[in-house]
Every structure is written in structure tokens, then in C-alpha cells.
Amino acid sequence: MNTNKNSEQLSAPDTQAGNVAPRRGFLKSVALAAAFCGVALAGAGQAQAATTWKIQSVWDAGTVGYDLFEEWANSMEEKSGGELIIKPYPAKSVAADNNALFEAVRNGVLQGMNPFTLYWSGKIPASVFLSSYPAGPDQPHQWDIMFYSMGMLEKTREIYEKFGLFYVGPIQHDANIIHSKKPVNSLADMEGMKMRVPGGMVAEVFQQFGVSTVSLPGSDIFPALEKGTIDAADYVGPAVNYELGFSQVTDYIMFGPPGVMSIYQPVDLMDLTVNLRAWNALDPELQQLVEDEVRIYSQKHYLTIQKRNIEAMKKFKADGSKVTRLSQEDLGEFRKAAIPIWFNWAGKNEDARAILDIQLEYMMNETVGYLNEEDIKGM
């Protein structure tokens, strides 16, 4: 009985004039507060929603290159405040080869890739000029200047967008060098040699100096040198080449003039490229963070590999390998032979020519001085 009475009293409206307005005001306040909390919770839910990208590198698992890439990718969740999660994958783990990798990113199976830019010369002719080429710009900082100060980054992005891709930025890697069974102290010493080199522009220039060029996958280089079916072989830098055992099957390492490890591929650039739709879906501030972090990663990637190179050269020396150097005059002759081949490749399409034009402007500037008007006359 008491409970029913109390219930009636609690449920009965308070009709006293002095209590109606405060009660209605209180209810309105509660409703407004609930609405505000709902908006706030919805906003919090949106802020917590993360974007996840799957990105495959061309580095094999267990290499210093992949370890660095994996570390960078995993760091992006914290750096983005949880807004972007990058799941890294080593070479061949999702896409089985380079062609499949390119298509997987275009089609959105993967959101991004970390390749050697030169891989796409068959698909994107301009890419042959987006990493170093014979006797072109030969210092890492020169490439950063062209990309970030001379409009080459913007032009590259314009080209990649035609393929449904966004080129985030270059990633510095290393030079490619040549190991040989006999000393090469001049261009003349290369005549008659059988040498493994990349195809395309690099092979065409070496052939100008009497070199018989062959193309071999990396896994076939050591046995070919060991059996003597080739006299010399190009591959990547000292750190990786030492791990592959090149000191066991060659006696000499050919460098360019002091300060230039390689006259044919001295700045072998990698990059970060992502699916264009995935890129456009990011908030502009998050896009800027990714761009900034790629530039930071590029420096760390390059410096770590250079440190390993220094250590590897000590090991080569201890194994008895000797360094031979071409002269500055040799580099000049190599460049003269290369220039017509540059222009042949630039003639493949307007995009390739546009990239070379940027580089010619830089190489002909007096601050660089690699070329003058006479060098390209008639080209």
C-alpha cells in the first residue's frame, strides 16, 4: 500500500505554478546534453576509424632493406595517431613478380608498393630517367634537388596518375657496381669483356666500348663468374654483393673517379607508389604526413646502407679484392657515348622527354657543369 501511494505521488504531475518551468527547463537541458553527447561520441568514433594500407616491397625478407622498410611501415600507426596503419609485405608475398606487383597496386589488391623505379621502363618509359642512368646525374643530392626543387616530383606524379597511381616520393638506395676477374683501369680495358649488366640503356652504352653484354638474374651471377662464362658482373652495392660471395669469384671492383662509385648507375632510386584512389581517400593532413615521412625514411634507408657498404669494403679488402678506378676523362668519354642513347630513350614519348628536359637544364647549369650546348647539338 505504501509503495503504491508513493508511486502515485511520484508519478503525479507537479501543478504548482512555481515548479512547472524549472521542471521543463531541466528536461530540455537533459535532452540537449544527450544530443551533445551523441554528437561527441559519433565524432570520437570517426576519429578512431583507421585506414589500413597493404604495401609490398621488392626487398626480400631478412635483408637490411626489408628490415628498414618494415620498421618504417610499422611506425606509421603511432606517427599518424592511429589514423593510418601500414601492413608491410616482403617481395613476392602477395604479388609474385614485378608485373603482378604493378597491377596489384593499380587494381587496389595492394594499396602501395616499394619498388626500384627503373622496373617500369617498359610500362612507363619516363621511369628510365627517374633513377640514374649512364653518365647522368651521379650524386644522391642531385636527384633530391631535381625532384623537390625543380618540378620533377610534380611532373612524375602527373605521369603516374595516367596509370591510376600516385608517386609519393623517391627513396635513396645505393649505387650499382661491377666486379671483375681482371683489372679495369680505363674504358679501353673493357674491350672484349663479357659482362653481365642490366639491359636497355646501360647495355647499349657498354656495347659502344666493345663489351659483350649478357642479361642474367641475380641468382645466376655467382655461378657464371665461378665457371668463367662471364668476365665481370654488375649488381647492387658492396654490402649486398659481399653477402652474395662476389669476393670469392672475382679479384677486382670497378669504380668511377674518386667520389663516384658507378659511372653507369650511381643513384639507383627506389620509391613509394600508392593506388591513386587510396591516396585521394586520405585527409590532406595525413597525405602531408606520409610525404614527409617518406623523405625522412629515404635518408635513413640510404645512410644505413652506406654504413654497411663501408663495413663490406673492409671485408672485400681483407679477402684480397682490389679497387680500380676509371678517370675523369673516362667519365667524359662515357658521357659522350651515352648522350645519343639518352635522346633515343627520351624519344619514346613526351613524358620521357619532359623528364629529360628537366635534367638537361640541371646538368647544363654552371653549378653542375656536366654538359654544355655543344654536347647536345643536333640532339
Secondary structure, DSSP 8 states (H G I E B T S, - for coil): -HHHHHHHHHHS----HHHHHHHHHHHHHHHHHHHHHHHHHHHHHHHH--EEEEEEESS-TTSHHHHHHHHHHHHHHHHTTTSEEEEEE-TTSSSSSHHHHHHHHHHTSSSEEE-BGGGGTTT-GGGGGSS--TTS--SHHHHHHHHHHSSHHHHHHHHHHTTTEEEEEEEEEE--EEEESS---SGGGGTT-EEE--SHHHHHHHHTTT-EEE---GGGHHHHHHHTS-SEEEES-HHHHHHTTGGGT-SEEEE-STT-S-SSSS-EEEEEEEEHHHHHTS-HHHHHHHHHHHHHHHHHHHHHHHHHHHHHHHHHHHTT-EEEE--HHHHHHHHHHHHHHHHHHHTT-HHHHHHHHHHHHHHHSTTT-S--GGGGTT-
